[in-house]
Amino acid sequence: MPTTESRKREPSRALACGPAELSARADLLCINTIRTLAMDAVQKANSGHPGTPMALAPVAYTLWQRALRFDCDDPRWFNRDRFVLSNGHASMLLYALLHLARVADPDEPGRPAVSLDDIKRFRQLDSRCPGHPEHGHTPGVETTTGPLGQGCGNSVGMAIGARWLASRFNRPDFCLFDFDVYTFCSDGDLMEGVASEAASLAGHLQLSNLCWIYDNNHITIDGATDITFSENVAARFRAYRWAVIHVADANDCEAVDEALVQFRKRSDRPTLIIVDSHIAYGAPHKQDTSAAHGEPLGEDEVRGAKKSYGWPEDAHFLVPDGVYGHFATGVAERGRNLHRQWNEKFAEYCRAYPELGARLKAIHTGELPPRWDSNLPSFPPDAKGMATRESSGKVLNAIAQNYPWLIGGAADLGASTKTPLKFESAGYFEPAEPAGRNLNFGIREHAMGAVLNGLALDGLRPFGSSFLIFSDYMRPPMRLAAMMQLPTIYIFTHDSIGLGEDGPTHQPVEQLIGLRNVPGLTVIRPADANEVIEAWRVLIKLKTPVLLALSRQPLPTLDRSRYGSADGLARGGYVLADAPGGRPEVILIGTGSEVTPCLAAADMLAKQSIAVRVVSLPSWELFDQQDEAYRESVLPKAVAARVAVEAGATRGWERYAGVDGAVIGMHRFGASAPLKDVMKAFGFTAEHIAAVAKEQIAKWKGP
């Protein structure tokens, strides 16, 4: 590896030889426009990362102008190539491309995705150019990136989705789906574990439609990468069963183009293109230094860089004549023509295969299939009951048969989470059979979460499952799913200390409250099999991520002729059992497996002539969305004596129990012991709940 000083002295072979080696003067003009827009935007914002856009401008330009199949008039075209900027700190690279290619906003006719004024407001409130790319905020941004490695994981999901769509919908003479997924990634991306997990999975699945372009600039925020990162990246990826191509100079557009051609010829594995680059290329003092990574260059350095490009040193946000036109005759014209041809072919396809055509339209618009809930199971009262993971597996399989693009799997725990799709046409997604709807993620929870996001961004409805304790491994992509408002489904089982003998390493305590605090994530913890049915009815209709927390242990299936209807779950909480006349002395509030001991405690108290209401509160988020009148009808302010019961951390329960109410929960980690012993030791018994309820009544009645 060359030293930083030696790299600074190495001239760029391609640019030193003049613009002819870049194909045309117009190419160099466009490349330097990208660079200077990035420098100017970061400098004006006094915040951002200028160095990487300056380094990768030739690579990004070559990809967009010569290879990318993308309709700038409609950035949602179904068969477009996907461009993922996993090194999201280089966001100005993407914003400059979106602006110069004049990508349109499909929701506001006549409005560009990114205007020059938007770029001038980089990193400002409500700007379309936030610090890191945000899907749904800026048209043309395929996924939200910034936390390094996440875009790499998303791209694997997108590539899986592309293979699945092609296998399910392409027909002889109708190649509707053949899009590729291109991902820019940095040294930091490749250091993050999620990228390693995702790369391993992609190589195993032989995703030949996936190309990562690695910016090998040898610089991170703390200095040269050789202080922490000395592995042979090429050898590592070959071990993952990737093809590896090396481009020695990021400014050599012809070499970049040839590498992209080689990628498109491959059909047996994904491709990593390693591109050697100079961060802050052209900056007289900060090229190849960490000073160009996470802060503005400074006015003098910007002027010096512009001088090295032959650019007017005092010009700001300059787009020279001919630049827009050059993009218009490249990526824009190519994409427009390809999309027009695709639309014509799709119209023929819909005439030949009307059912498949209608299905594709529903996928693209986010509509639900008709009759998706037509054969849901029913669960009669049963004192022995079943684990909610068991009933969920039955409901999932019933829905999936009528929801053809509901696909997913588990992180090597399918037998425990009960999530495999078992009907005949389901199958498993494999390199030779990519039409399968069961995905084997292996023991890669973090990558699974990121892959699910990529699948959702392709328009599919993905689910992933594991034990609730391992949601900790998945939290970053789950947070991004909520940020992007993706309808991802998380199925987490073994949801409390009730899993028993595996002990505190596997018993979740703080996970539920942490997940409930993720904005936009709906958490549902059903109490029995019929609440599970209603939970699935709710979550299928949601357009945002949702999490099911399910039990390992059997829970009684409640007799709904005696108790409130399970369809109350749709409102987040409901009165399950009430005092005579609806006038309780105390309210017991439970979720999941703790609802049953609350009911038993209510029966014990009723024998002592104590009026009790039992409320099932499976989803805080859904309950909080109800109007005040409904919430008051369930939890009337007049009844201050309350006991909330959940085998998890107690923080947050004061919202429902009241600040002076009682909460029976976990204040430490669990213990390894049989189920009954664990639950008794921590107070999750009818006897203890009843005793605490009586204390509450006495407290509020006063002397």
Salt bridges, closest charged atoms under 4 A:
GLU21 OE2 - ARG13 NH1 3.01
ASP27 OD2 - ARG66 NH2 3.78
ASP27 OD1 - HIS326 NE2 2.95
ASP40 OD1 - LYS306 NZ 2.76
ASP71 OD2 - HIS339 ND1 2.67
ASP73 OD2 - ARG336 NE 2.81
ASP81 OD1 - ARG69 NH2 2.97
ASP105 OD2 - ARG128 NH2 2.66
ASP107 OD2 - ARG76 NH2 2.55
GLU108 OE2 - ARG128 NH2 3.38
ASP118 OD2 - ARG111 NH1 2.96
GLU142 OE2 - ARG80 NE 2.80
ASP178 OD1 - ARG69 NH1 3.47
ASP180 OD2 - ARG69 NH2 3.32
GLU231 OE2 - ARG236 NH1 2.40
ASP252 OD2 - ARG13 NH2 2.34
GLU254 OE2 - ARG66 NH2 3.02
ASP257 OD2 - ARG66 NH1 3.47
ASP268 OD1 - ARG266 NH2 3.13
ASP268 OD2 - ARG269 NE 3.33
ASP276 OD2 - HIS246 NE2 2.78
ASP288 OD1 - ARG7 NH2 3.35
ASP288 OD2 - HIS278 ND1 2.92
GLU301 OE1 - HIS285 ND1 3.00
GLU313 OE1 - ARG303 NH2 3.54
ASP314 OD1 - ARG303 NH1 2.09
GLU355 OE2 - ARG359 NH2 3.24
ASP373 OD2 - ARG537 NH1 3.51
GLU390 OE2 - LYS418 NZ 3.74
ASP458 OD1 - ARG82 NH2 3.42
ASP472 OD1 - ARG475 NH2 3.54
ASP495 OD2 - ARG525 NE 2.81
ASP528 OD1 - ARG560 NH2 2.98
GLU534 OE2 - ARG537 NE 3.49
ASP578 OD1 - ARG613 NE 2.87
GLU585 OE1 - LYS701 NZ 3.47
GLU594 OE1 - ARG525 NH1 2.63
ASP603 OD1 - ARG562 NH2 3.12
ASP624 OD2 - ARG655 NH2 2.41
GLU628 OE2 - LYS637 NZ 3.58
GLU632 OE1 - LYS637 NZ 3.41
GLU646 OE2 - ARG516 NH2 2.73
GLU646 OE2 - ARG525 NH1 3.90
